[in-house]
Amino acid sequence: MARETSLSRRSFVKTTGALGLLSAAGAATSQTLFGETTPKAFADEGSDEKTVWTHCHVNCGGACVLQCHLRDGELSSVESDNTGNAEFGGFQARACLRGRSIRRWLGGPDRLNYPMKRVEGTKRGDGQYERISWDEALDTIANEFKRITETYGNEAVFIQECSGVEQNLMMNNPFFRLFNLCGGEITRYGNYSNAALSFGAAPYTYGDKSFATRSFKTLKEGQLVVLFGNAPADTRMAGDGAGYDLNVAREQKGVRIICIDCRRSEIAANQGVEWIPILPGTDAALVAGLAHVLITENLVDLDFLHTYCVGYDEETLPEGAPANSSYVAYIMGTGYDMVEKTPAWASEITKIPEERIVKLAHEIAEADPCFIAQGWGPQRHANGDSAARAIMLLPQLVGQVGKPGTNSGAREGNGGFDFPTLPTGKNPIKTQIPQYLWPEAIKDGPSLTATKDGIRGAERLSTSIKMLVNYGNNMMANQNGDINFTTDILRDESLCEFIIQYDVNMTDSCNYADIILPDLTPQETYSLSAAGENNDSLGLWPGQPLYEPKYERREIYEVCGELAKRLGVYDEYSEGGLTREDWCRKLWDELREEQPQIPPYDEAVAQGIYKEDMPVEDKTEDFIKDPEANPLKTETGKIQIYAPELAKFAAEWELPEGDEICPIPAYTPGFEGAGSQTEQYPLLITGFHSKTTTHSSYANNDWIHATAPFSAWINPMDAQERGIADGETVGIETARGELRIAAKVTNRIMPGVVAIPQGAWHKADMQGDRIDHGGCINTLTSRHVNPVSKGTGQHSNIGQVKKVEA
């Protein structure tokens, strides 16, 4: 194919499909299987219209059904799951605004249509690309992989997290499968979503992040629900999501909900739901103030604490722990910092009135059952490991763990079908890096060590990352903390020598790639998905392609197969020539061996979806029934308020000044936390998940952003002080950078805090003033990691807001 040189960014993206309204029309029904009335997957033969079943596939924790109506081969309208009857105990995987606007995403102006390479002589970030053939693109990738692995070894190759796709048959597994056949690659642990909770808190508290977690479907009539930084009606609002389940419990069971958050989220805006504003990152201080009331007024469940926990008081400290290192000693001011954690002390830090802290402690102590759950916001702060452990501690203090109607203090949910994905084979490389530190591993990999940076499988990295594969993510210039720092690293071609971006849209991250590949969306190819990861629902969606691939877009499994041919491993990669559709059938059949009630693949495709009722997990945990016979996976076998593993880390690991690892869940302000504000930067700047995006997916969808535009939430008192009116453009600055965004002046954010929705696409002159006009919060955020998990603490920032010209 002939090249087109030095073309602009928009030369390679086209609008495909006319704009239109979403249809609410129902499809005809044909049969009833497993108690569910299911529409036909396809219209009658001879009709110019048909319905193709597929599903939304972004990383929100759900996987909602899409019924896509096609006319003359083009998508004309979209509706969601209308099978079964949710009123009688079933569930409907109804898509939210994001999924229902899929037409605009599939046919938007930023779609990638052809393979491209960076124009010779230009730098990464300049945005200058030329169209090339697939053969040239694949030859270049294969040759670069050979060159880099022969020069530096396979540890120099890194495949980035696939944050734009969830619950998929493939995700980025084809790259792992291919590279594992060719010597392997360095891998990662942790994630951007919940690293502190899953890797820095839960293993040292319960031994397992899923221990005693329950869904909102287990809530009892009139019981109390306490949420810390948890906004399920924003993040998981779909028909089989936690936000829907909680609203059902609120309306039908009369549960009382208290939301503790710096921002009044959608769930907290419901009638009868109480919002307690708190300064971001101070949750552990609140728990300490609550604990003081519970301890001094004899409201703790001592039988529970002495039977199931270690480290609550001196009597339950594990062997080897020093005197006065218990949680009671910490609270009463006889251990660690020697400060008594009174409600007044907690009030000064959190800005929650002292009397409300006292009242909340009594409400929690008197509720039985009491359901306490945290979102993933508190643990994304600089003290997130300890904050997550502190929130988990609260239900332990009152014996509300592992029993019906309770939760562990972690996030809600159990999950559904454990669906198999494309196997990746064995990776010969055992070294792992924390997910968040990939830019540092590019900049100077050998400086990263096990005791300083959390390297696993080796004492330090043997080489820096020299080849970066980004599939289905917008990490490079959008979802990563401190974009200016990261993109400086990416522009330096002496560091990472080859970068691939394989995506659906021309995001700003594409501008830092050497080769750009145009992907198919999951709706445009064969796919499999299970009902949402944290939702108590059992569903399987065998998605079918809506139409033949357009332009030169190609799906990942096929593309990696072409690379496998060039690298001499095609037969092993494809297992003798299996296609993507073949893998759908193969993996479906594997699941049927464990779940024989599931219909055969072709039958499931014909009916469009498969669902069944799921018994809600609400039993008393075996550990609670007999802790000696059923020990936890912690070092002590019990719930660890004092974690010996963390005490060891505190003694042996290297930490930056100001960071602390504590064996009990103590409050530490952390990097740019509450109390660190300055005259230059007097405000706390934090982020939240918008209703209209999942990370940065759908951020370019103007249909849904008309309903909830990107804007920075600022309290009227802070706005008045700066002369800012609602809707005006403001500049927000931290030590890392500056952005422009519209102001939303609202009393739904507490004074002293500015909250910015994450996911907006970065848009800045990176060779000029670097001011971001896209509203991307990661222009402002830090790269400071949590001390245990090495996960992101990027929601802790201090900054300033000013009125600027639009």
Secondary structure, 3 states (H helix, E strand, C coil): CCCEEEECHHHHCCCCCCCCCCCCCCCCEEEEECCEEEECCCCCCCCCEEEEEEECCCCCCCCCEEEEEEECCEEEEEECCCCCCHHHCCCCCECCHHHHCHHHHHCCCCECCCCEEECCCCCCCCCCEEECCHHHHHHHHHHHHHHHHHHHCHHHEEECCCCCCCCCCCCCHHHHHHHHCCCCCEEEECCCCCHHHHHHHHHHHCCCCCCCCCCHHHCCCCCEEEEECCCHHHHCCCCCCHHHHHHHHHHHCCCEEEEEECECCCCCCCCCCEEEECCCCCHHHHHHHHHHHHHHCCCCCHHHHHHHEECCCHHHCCCCCCCCCCHHHHHHCCCCCCCCCCHHHHHHHHCCCHHHHHHHHHHHHHCCCEEEEECCCHHHCCCHHHHHHHHHHHHHHCCCCCCCCCCCCCCCCCCCCCCCCCCCCCCCCCCEEEHHHHHHHHHHHHHCEHHHHCCECCCECCCCCCEEEEECCCHHHHHCCCHHHHHHHHHCCCCCCEEEEEECECCHHHHHCCEEEECCCHHHCCEEEECCCCCCCEEEEEECCCCCCCCCCCCHHHHHHHHHHHHCCHHHHHCCCCCHHHHHHHHHHHHHHHCCCCCCHHHHHHHCCEEECCCCCCCCCHHHHCCCCCCCCCCCCCEECCCHHHHHHHHHCCCCCCCCCCCCCCCCCCCCCCCCCCCCCCEEEEEEECCCCECCECCCCHHHHCCCCCEEEECHHHHHHCCCCCCCEEEEECCCCEEEEEEEECCCECCCEEEEEECCCCCECCCCCCCECCCCHHHCCCCCECCCCCCECCCCCEEEEEECCC
